[in-house]
Amino acid sequence: MTPPPRWKLAILTWIGVYPSITVLLVVLGPFLFELPIPVVTLVLSVTLVALLSFVIMPLLTRVFRPWLTRRAPTADADRD
């Protein structure tokens, strides 16, 4: 099986990252706002990467599998 184009994976990653980081900032922000920026970045990045790797991306790839694996029609297909 051919892997999906990188642009599709980039879009799918953004679909996972944007809402996740927004929710993390809303939920964890009040607890982290007084900490130094490097600590805040560490906590948010570790949490985001774990969520993306084990929860969000597996779900998104399952939901978007038909779009990810769809290929553009070739010129040969138009002749049939």
N, C-alpha and C positions, 0 to 999 in steps of 0.2 A: 504494500500500500504506500502510495506517495504521500509524504507529509504535506499539510496545508501550506499555502503561501505565507511567507513571513508577515505580510501586511494584514492578513486575516488574524494571525496570532497576536499581532500588536494591538489591533482593535479589540479583540477579546480580552487581552490583558488589561487594557484601559477600562473596559466595561467592568472588570473585577476590581481594579485598583481604586477608581474614583469614588464609588459609593462606599467602599470599605474604609478608605482613609477618612472620608467625611464622617462616617459613623464612629470610627475610633477617636477622632478629634472631639466629637460631641460627648462621647461616653467617658473617655479617659482625660480629656482636656482639663476639666476642673481639678483633677488630682495631680496633673503634671505641670500646671502653669508656673509654679514657683521653682521648679527644678531647672538646673542649667540646660541649655539647648542640646548639648551632646547627649545628656541622659534622656531627654525627651525623644530625641531622634533615635537613640538606641532602643528604647521601649517600643516606640511606634513601628520601627522597621522590623524588629524581631516579631512582634505581634502580627504585622501585616504579612510578612513572608510566610509565617506559619499558617495563617488563615488562607492565604492564596494557594499554598502548596497542598494542603490537606483537605480543604473544604471548598473553597470558591472555584478554583480552576477545574477540579474534577467535575463539579456540577455544571459549570459553564460549557466545558467541552462536550459533556453528554447532551446538554440541551441544544447546543449549536452544531452538533456533529454533521447534520445534513448540509449546512452552509459551509462548514469547514472543508468537507470532502467533495463538494460540488466542483466540477471542472467546467471551464468555459468550452462551448461547442467548438469543434475544429472545422476547418474548411471541408474535410472529407465527409463529415456528418451532414453538411448542407446539400451534398450531391445525392444523397439517398432518397 
